[in-house]
């Protein structure tokens, strides 16, 4: 019985298909064949924001604290509404590492964009208030401390950019809290009247890990 | 006297009520500040290690330390999945490996009840099961002089386009990144700040060694040639038939 070329070609093709399907079973490195489960599940990483912080950061004019009023002084630091609250005048913006954490966490914040015009006389989506500084003309600034009463009364840092996590606490032990104050010195100074808005996120990771990509979608 | 007594009792009760209200206010006031939204993962580190034969599941759990229900989006934020493709020092494209060729997170959306800790938290399933054929994406950046014409055709064109392509999983592949749990909604109310936590995820997957692949390929070719010779097949026959 003579086998035709067509049959041979089919046989070759079958060989190849068989080869592809069996290849991984035959020669792959089976390092963990006797131990197929391999996972490292250890201590939790967990944070809680204060209620005020969860609501957001609302900037008000230089003198009024607690309630949001339109900013009129464009060449100075304007407070966030809850920078000084309560009987002690402490900030109400804080992040606490959960009591159940067995490891220290580091915490970062990120502005997803500059503050973009939402409504008013400004052009929505076009007019901006920059979160970063350029030539000392203004930015969104912040200061932090692990003790509420010791948070500086003027910005120590500005936002380093948009879509970038900027560290606000390098190491936060379980049940410890980082307190923050925020200010805005609007840039540009001639920004048209209106409501400006930016999304904002907080991320916590184990202190030796790197922060992720800041995404706000 | 009775009336007076009743009056005194009323005063006493109103004073108690006042104290009680003040006590409640003192109790509630700190919570106005401290009760916010929180989130957690019950592990800060996840290690996936194995070969293309392995298939297993790692299941960390979500934590909700707050008194509000939260909705959490879980995703893998890969740190080294994307590499630049350069030509004469100029970046012309970006090569991105699809981590889903190695492991998947079937469910991404979770609702976590208030005060959820430990085993009671929803489980994030990470299924490690590397495939032999890997999916990649090549994002090609088109030069400026072409972009103009492409934008005439498609106004939303973003100066680049992505092409998927497939490769065999040969050798070893390591991926590092974060498993992120991001709160996007809560019954707290309108959230101005979104909290998220990241658990570091390191994966090492071993595919087929290149040497084994070459060896097997040679073996198969030799086997096919042998079979062909055994059955009397000669390539000349094909050409002769065609000529006829």
Interface residues (C-beta under 8 A of the other chain):
Chain A: X2 X3 X5 X8 X11 X12 X15 X16 X19 X20 X23 X24 X25 X26 X27 X28 X29 X30 X31 X32 X33 X36 X37 X38 X39 X40 X41 X42 X43 X44 X45 X46 X47 X48 X49 X50 X51 X52 X53 X54 X55 X56 X57 X58 X85 X86 X92 X95 X96 X98 X100 X101 X103 X105 X199 X200 X201 X202 X203 X204 X205 X206 X209 X210 X211 X212 X213 X215 X216
Chain B: X29 X31 X32 X33 X34 X35 X36 X37 X38 X39 X40 X41 X42 X43 X44 X45 X46 X47 X48 X49 X50 X51 X52 X53 X54 X55 X56 X58 X60 X63 X65 X66 X77 X79 X117 X132 X177 X178 X180 X182 X186 X188 X189 X190 X191 X192 X193 X194 X195 X196 X197 X198 X199 X200 X206 X207 X208 X209 X212 X213 X216 X220 X223 X224 X227 X228 X231 X232 X233 X237 X238
